[in-house]
């Protein structure tokens, strides 16, 4: 199966009143996350650059066990771009 459950867009790109800025993506990992999350991050980054061209893309991985206030805040205003659920 896929290494992630959902890919969510957050940050300035979800606000139609703001233009430009980097692309902030929150990657919710699958219940059994891959052992090599660095490799997954690089694969996603290369795939996105192939589709979008070279842009500033920030990827945040969430394994479902994080208590990060940042992830919680990002999720509050995020838009789901892709879901495997």
N, C-alpha and C positions, 0 to 999 in steps of 0.2 A: 504494500500500500504506500500511499504518499507519506512523506516525512513530516507534513504539516496538515493541520486541520483547516486553518483559515489564514488568509492574507488580508490585512486591514490597512487602509490608508488613513493617516491621521496628520495633524499639524496644519500648516497654512494651506495645503492643497485641498482640504475639505471645505474651506471658506471661500465661497464664490466672490466675495468682496476683495479678496487678496489675490494678487497675481505673482507668478514666479515663485522663487524659493525652491528649496530642495524637496525631494520626494521622501516622505517618512512612511515606512511600512513596518507594521507590527506583524510578525510571523508567529502564529500560535502553533506550536509543535504538536505532533500526534501524541497519543497516549503513551506510546513507546518511542521516545525521541531517538533520532540517529545518534550513534556513538560519536561521530565526527561532525559537530555542529559548524565548525569552521568551514569544512568542505561544503556543507549545505549552503551556508551563507555565500560562499564564492560562486557556487553553481547558480543560485538565484540572482546574484549580482550580474553575472555574465549573461544570463538569459534576459534580464531586464535591459541591459545595455544593447543587446541584439535587437530588441523590440523598440526601444525608446531612443537609442543613441546614447552618447556619453552625457550623463547628467549626474548631479549630486544626489545620490540615493543613500539614505540612512536606513539600515535594517536593524530591528530590535527583535530578538528571539524571546519567546515566552514559553517555558516548558510546562506551564500550568501550576507550578509550585511556587512561583515568585510572589513575594508580597510587596513588590516594588510599587511605591506610590506613582512613579512615572508611568508604569504599564497601566495602572488603574486609570489615571488621568487620560492617557492616550486612548484607551478603549472607550471612554465616555463619549467622545465626539468622533469616533472612527467610523469609516464606511467600509463594509465588507466588499472586497474586490473579487475574492475567490474563496469558495468553501468546498471542502471534501466531506462535509457532514450531511 
